[in-house]
């Protein structure tokens, strides 16, 4: 039975405009929303975008042992343009936060589920847009944590 190594993990939902971030407790049981970062799309090709710099700061601040990024696989299970975009982001982030590993996980429907859960709680409109990326990051990280637990039972 391979136990999940102890330590905080960050869950990341990479969007075109924003990056939602969630964190787990050190035991890997519960994911909670952390912050939404603005994507830095103006950084020079050689420069590290500010959203990645902020993620690196969060990794250090929370002493994260791993970063789990949602990979937007389409409903047919294929990797489309969005997935290629996230894969490139993950590769770049891995260079920035090395030696902390970056793991990609299927995030199909995470934003849809997050939006539905927020709506059920009465969070709508602008308030929902402000937190949906964090909520999607929570969905991504929570499902990944649960999958890891199922693998080790």
C-alpha positions in Angstrom: 0.0 0.0 0.0 1.8 3.1 -1.2 0.8 6.0 1.0 0.5 9.5 -0.4 3.6 11.4 0.8 2.7 13.9 3.5 2.7 17.6 2.4 0.7 20.4 1.0 -0.2 20.2 -2.6 -1.4 23.1 -4.8 -4.2 22.6 -7.3 -4.1 24.9 -10.3 -6.8 25.7 -12.9 -5.2 27.5 -15.8 -7.5 29.7 -17.8 -6.9 32.2 -20.6 -7.4 35.1 -18.3 -7.1 33.8 -14.7 -5.3 31.1 -12.8 -7.3 29.6 -9.9 -5.3 28.1 -7.0 -6.3 25.8 -4.2 -4.3 24.0 -1.5 -4.6 20.8 0.3 -4.0 20.1 4.0 -0.6 18.3 4.7 -2.5 15.0 5.0 -4.0 15.3 1.5 -7.6 15.0 2.7 -9.2 18.3 1.8 -8.7 21.0 -0.9 -9.6 24.6 -0.1 -9.6 27.7 -2.3 -6.5 29.9 -2.0 -6.4 32.7 -4.6 -7.1 33.7 -8.1 -4.2 35.1 -10.1 -4.4 37.2 -13.3 -2.6 35.6 -16.2 0.4 37.6 -17.4 0.1 37.5 -21.2 2.4 40.4 -21.8 5.7 38.9 -20.5 8.5 38.8 -23.0 9.2 35.3 -24.3 12.4 35.0 -22.2 10.8 36.5 -19.0 8.9 34.5 -16.4 5.2 35.6 -16.5 4.1 37.2 -13.2 1.4 34.6 -12.6 4.2 31.9 -12.6 6.3 34.0 -10.3 3.3 34.3 -7.9 2.7 30.5 -8.1 6.4 29.9 -7.3 6.0 32.2 -4.2 2.9 30.2 -3.2 4.8 27.0 -3.5 7.5 28.3 -1.2 5.1 30.0 1.2 3.0 26.8 1.7 6.0 24.5 1.3 4.2 22.6 -1.4 5.5 19.2 -2.3 3.7 19.0 -5.6 1.6 21.2 -8.0 -1.4 19.5 -9.6 -2.6 21.2 -12.8 -5.9 20.5 -14.4 -5.6 19.2 -18.0 -8.7 20.1 -20.0 -9.3 16.9 -21.9 -12.3 17.1 -24.2 -15.4 14.9 -23.6 -14.1 12.5 -26.2 -10.9 12.1 -24.2 -8.8 13.9 -26.7 -6.2 16.7 -26.2 -7.4 19.8 -28.0 -5.8 23.3 -28.2 -6.7 24.1 -24.6 -4.9 21.0 -23.4 -1.8 21.8 -25.5 -1.9 25.3 -24.0 -2.0 23.9 -20.4 0.7 21.4 -21.2 3.0 24.2 -22.4 2.1 26.2 -19.2 2.9 23.1 -17.1 6.3 22.6 -18.8 7.2 26.2 -18.2 6.0 26.2 -14.6 8.0 23.0 -13.9 11.2 24.9 -14.9 10.2 27.8 -12.7 9.4 25.8 -9.5 11.9 22.9 -9.9 12.5 20.6 -8.1 8.9 20.6 -7.0 7.0 18.3 -9.5 4.1 19.5 -11.6 1.5 16.8 -12.3 -1.2 17.0 -14.9 -4.6 15.5 -14.2 -7.8 15.2 -16.2 -10.0 18.1 -15.3 -13.0 17.4 -17.5 -16.0 19.3 -16.3 -14.3 20.9 -13.2 -15.4 24.4 -14.1 -18.9 23.2 -14.9 -19.1 21.4 -11.6 -17.6 24.4 -9.7 -20.1 26.8 -11.4 -23.0 24.6 -10.5 -21.9 24.2 -6.9 -21.4 27.9 -6.5 -24.9 28.6 -8.1 -26.4 26.1 -5.7 -24.9 28.2 -2.8 -26.4 31.3 -4.3 -23.1 32.7 -5.7 -23.9 34.1 -9.2 -22.8 36.7 -11.7 -19.7 38.8 -11.0 -19.3 37.2 -7.6 -19.2 33.7 -9.2 -16.7 34.8 -11.9 -14.4 36.1 -9.2 -14.2 32.7 -7.4 -15.1 30.1 -10.0 -11.4 29.6 -10.9 -10.5 28.9 -7.3 -13.5 26.6 -7.0 -12.4 24.8 -10.2 -8.9 24.4 -8.7 -10.5 22.9 -5.6 -12.4 20.4 -7.8 -9.2 19.5 -9.7 -7.2 19.0 -6.5 -9.9 17.2 -4.5 -10.6 14.7 -7.3 -6.9 14.1 -7.7 -6.5 13.5 -3.9 -9.4 11.1 -3.9 -8.0 9.2 -6.9 -4.6 8.9 -5.1 -6.4 7.6 -1.9 -8.3 5.0 -4.0 -5.1 3.8 -5.6 -3.5 3.2 -2.2 -6.4 1.5 -0.5 
